[in-house]
Amino acid sequence: MAAGDNKKKVAELAALREKLNKAERRKDYAEVAEACLAIIALDAQVKSLNIMAFLYHKDLGIAYLKLLEFEKALASFRTAREGLIHYRATAKLKFPDDWLNELKVIDRLIHKTETVHLR
């Protein structure tokens, strides 16, 4: 990828993150989901940006929960969990317990979605 293309993609990512942050502050969960999906698609398109897509899958799952789309929320949480486990297994972490709290949060979200919303 050319340097100019990479700068455009970095700018696109920054704009999407800003859109996501504004939507979260406004509690516009449809727009949160849209921004998360766009960031996840950008990650699939441009791996050199090193986007931690699993974090956006978690945010996407939370947005789906708020939109009462429980199956989509559960799928997003499971994808986030798998991505985080893969990241912990393959990344060089300074501390081995890095990300364990985030993993616990995702596990709780999965459990809550399964037991409360999908009974």
C-alpha positions as CSV (number, residue, x, y, z in Angstrom):
1,M,0.0,0.0,0.0
2,A,1.4,3.4,-0.9
3,A,2.1,5.9,1.8
4,G,-0.6,8.3,0.6
5,D,-3.2,5.5,0.7
6,N,-2.1,4.6,4.2
7,K,-2.5,8.2,5.3
8,K,-6.0,8.2,3.8
9,K,-6.9,5.0,5.7
10,V,-5.5,6.4,9.0
11,A,-7.6,9.5,8.5
12,E,-10.7,7.4,7.7
13,L,-10.1,5.4,10.9
14,A,-9.8,8.6,12.9
15,A,-13.0,9.9,11.4
16,L,-14.8,6.6,12.2
17,R,-13.6,6.6,15.8
18,E,-14.8,10.2,16.2
19,K,-18.2,9.2,14.8
20,L,-18.3,6.2,17.2
21,N,-17.4,8.4,20.2
22,K,-20.0,11.0,19.3
23,A,-22.7,8.3,18.8
24,E,-21.9,6.7,22.1
25,R,-22.2,10.1,23.9
26,R,-25.6,10.7,22.2
27,K,-26.6,7.1,22.9
28,D,-27.4,6.6,19.2
29,Y,-26.9,2.9,19.2
30,A,-27.8,2.4,15.5
31,E,-25.0,4.8,14.6
32,V,-22.7,3.1,17.1
33,A,-23.3,-0.2,15.3
34,E,-22.8,1.4,11.9
35,A,-19.5,2.9,13.0
36,C,-18.3,-0.4,14.6
37,L,-19.2,-2.3,11.4
38,A,-17.3,0.3,9.3
39,I,-14.2,0.0,11.5
40,I,-14.3,-3.8,11.4
41,A,-14.6,-3.7,7.6
42,L,-11.6,-1.3,7.5
43,D,-9.6,-3.7,9.6
44,A,-10.4,-6.5,7.2
45,Q,-9.4,-4.3,4.3
46,V,-6.2,-2.8,5.7
47,K,-4.4,-5.0,8.2
48,S,-1.4,-2.6,8.5
49,L,-3.5,-0.3,10.7
50,N,-3.4,-2.8,13.5
51,I,-6.9,-2.2,14.6
52,M,-7.9,-4.3,17.6
53,A,-11.2,-5.4,16.0
54,F,-12.2,-7.4,19.0
55,L,-12.8,-4.2,20.9
56,Y,-15.2,-3.0,18.3
57,H,-17.0,-6.3,18.2
58,K,-17.6,-5.9,21.9
59,D,-18.9,-2.3,21.3
60,L,-21.0,-3.6,18.5
61,G,-22.5,-6.3,20.8
62,I,-23.4,-3.7,23.4
63,A,-25.1,-1.6,20.7
64,Y,-27.0,-4.6,19.5
65,L,-28.1,-5.3,23.1
66,K,-29.4,-1.7,23.4
67,L,-31.2,-2.2,20.1
68,L,-32.8,-5.4,21.4
69,E,-31.1,-7.5,18.7
70,F,-29.9,-10.2,21.1
71,E,-28.8,-12.9,18.6
72,K,-26.5,-10.4,16.9
73,A,-25.3,-9.2,20.2
74,L,-24.3,-12.7,21.3
75,A,-22.6,-13.3,18.0
76,S,-20.6,-10.1,18.4
77,F,-19.6,-10.9,21.9
78,R,-18.5,-14.4,20.9
79,T,-16.4,-12.9,18.0
80,A,-14.9,-10.4,20.5
81,R,-14.0,-13.2,22.9
82,E,-12.4,-15.3,20.2
83,G,-10.5,-12.3,18.9
84,L,-9.2,-11.4,22.3
85,I,-8.1,-14.9,23.1
86,H,-6.2,-15.0,19.8
87,Y,-4.6,-11.7,20.5
88,R,-3.5,-12.7,23.9
89,A,-2.0,-15.9,22.5
90,T,-0.2,-14.3,19.6
91,A,0.8,-10.8,20.8
92,K,3.9,-10.1,22.8
93,L,2.4,-8.8,26.1
94,K,4.4,-7.1,28.7
95,F,2.4,-8.8,31.4
96,P,0.8,-12.2,30.9
97,D,-2.4,-11.2,32.6
98,D,-3.0,-8.3,30.2
99,W,-6.6,-8.2,28.9
100,L,-7.9,-10.8,31.5
101,N,-10.3,-8.2,32.9
102,E,-11.6,-7.4,29.4
103,L,-12.1,-11.1,28.8
104,K,-14.1,-11.4,32.1
105,V,-16.3,-8.5,31.0
106,I,-17.0,-10.1,27.6
107,D,-17.7,-13.5,29.4
108,R,-20.2,-11.7,31.7
109,L,-21.9,-10.1,28.7
110,I,-22.2,-13.4,26.9
111,H,-23.6,-15.1,30.1
112,K,-26.1,-12.2,30.7
113,T,-27.2,-12.3,27.0
114,E,-27.7,-16.1,27.1
115,T,-29.4,-16.3,30.4
116,V,-31.5,-13.1,30.6
117,H,-32.3,-12.2,27.0
118,L,-32.3,-15.5,25.1
119,R,-34.1,-17.8,27.6
